[in-house]
Amino acid sequence: MVQLLKVHGSQNKFFILDQTQLTHKLSSQERVALAKHITDSNDGLLHGADGLLHGADGLLVIDDSDHDGALGSMEVINTDGSIASMCGNGLRTVSRYLAEKTGQDAFKVATQDSDLAVHKETDLAAGVPTFSVEISPVTFNKESLPFDHLGADQIIDQPIPEFGVGVRFTALAVPNPHLIGFGNFKTMKPDGLKVLGTMLNQRNPYFPDGVNVSFAEIQGPDTLFVQTFERGVGLTNACGTGMSAASIAFCLNRPELAEFEKTITVYNPGGMVKTRVHNNDGEYTVDLIGNATFTHEIEIPEADLHANDLTRASVTATDEQDAYDEFVGSLDNGRF
Ligand SMILES: N[C@H](CCC[C@H](N)C(=O)O)C(=O)O
């Protein structure tokens, strides 16, 4: 039997599969097929949960890593089967899984583009296990997203009228691609986010590989509200790399309201995280600090994973969601 987990970071929900348990590891094709099936909002596992549209937003696959200081590797598969280079909310849950598996509290996790430093943090609230994960590398040039036909090699705090009125945009890769729009939600209208996110994640002249699109609202000094339309997923409760990218843009574009090295509170439809942006001579990294909640334990025969057959999966809920709901209820952001 193989153990999987259903987890979330700010209610950005994932399944975790630790491949090191398997006698025969899943091929890349099998992992993609499993990701699309298990997260499907109709016939996936735990589908129709209280998330936006999907029972889950992706599958995180853990494997061994021989990289110095890395306790494992993380592969990110979006619900549509596309592979993402990074996943901030997911990395917090993978970090907790590896910490509990090994008894270590500070280590690295190998991701597609780099080995990222992670560590256990003081819980944000009782019963809300909390981890800090490094988000990097950060680049702005159009080749790294990629984007084109926007009239410049970098988009930093620019209006783009064809994308939205009353919104200023910043494009950056962390390293997955993000387009962050700053404005206020009244003018941006949440359906504006869905319209723009949908347009930029189907065939379009600007972002050939698609892009995660976030609307960010400044709520005060060092305080943001961010919602994301995720590439390969759609609207989610939160996007860790999106909230991190928005924090970088906040520090760059509004230095009178947000400072490097200072803790930023980022509210989202799924709760709240904290970020700290570091500026090492123009090289940016972000500490993303937030919950790593395990909501369900799943057991399934290994052969069924290879066959992408979920009918014999047995699911047991943990008691962690209650503590998380308590935490969200306590937030004084006036949006919950
Ligand atoms: N959909 C994203 C990957 C997941 C990122 C998000 N879940 C996060 O927490 O960073 C992409 O295709 O780049």
The ligand as a Gaussian input file, in Angstrom:
#p B3LYP/6-31G(d) Opt

LIG

0 1
 N        0.236000      27.209000     -11.570000
 C        1.623000      27.601000     -11.286000
 C        2.311000      26.567000     -10.399000
 C        1.740000      26.513000      -9.041000
 C        2.075000      27.778000      -8.320000
 C        1.230000      28.061000      -7.106000
 N        0.330000      27.021000      -6.691000
 C        2.096000      28.467000      -5.943000
 O        1.717000      28.231000      -4.779000
 O        3.169000      29.029000      -6.193000
 C        2.413000      27.622000     -12.579000
 O        2.017000      26.972000     -13.526000
 O        3.440000      28.309000     -12.607000

